[in-house]
Amino acid sequence: MTCSRTLIRWALLVFLSLLSVQGAVQAKDAPATQEAASTQRVEHPVPLTAEERELSRQSFKRIAEVLRHPRCMNCHTVTEFPRQGDSRRRHQQLVMRGAANKGAPTMQCANCHQAANSQDGRVPGAPHWQLAPLSMAWEHLKTDKALCETFVDKSKNGDRDAEKIVEHLTHDPLVQWAWTPGERKPPAIGQQDFHLLVRQWARLGAACPRS
């Protein structure tokens, strides 16, 4: 009887010892497993090639053709008033910028410019019609490099990174109005082609031209 009890105790001790060893091994391996899983979640983007960066620069040069078009430039002025027409003359009725870029208190942009063009196409309209802030004025920038550097400067562009710039240029209703401008001429580069250029420019590093 005593022998049987001794064997049972011995077997129980061996079993508990094995469980303890197994637990220690699992605990030791757990950090390594977690580290491996964490490493797998980290994305390591492939560095862009010189050719891809150059393609990004060339894409912006095409984008700049639209940004300098009167449909965009008339409201990205350095003046205290908007411009109008392909000749970019001063806006009639002595319209002024105003403190909030939406016109003077007695002559707000929205008084005439509704959410869509007038039926005859003479009065342009889109949601949130207004001038761009002076920090986003472009008409005085003579090179694509200067335009791009201002364009991507978050202290001037409304705190937009490349992703937000793409969102703005491809979805903002006021930007999209440029291709449905009523009786006015739209930019030579089509809307969908412009969207493709913007996305390509950003995807390849949002690089600015060298000049």
Beta strands, then each sheet from edge to edge (+ up, - down):
strand 1: 83-84
strand 2: 89-90
strand 3: 103-104
strand 4: 107-108
sheet 1: 1+ 2-
sheet 2: 3+ 4-
end
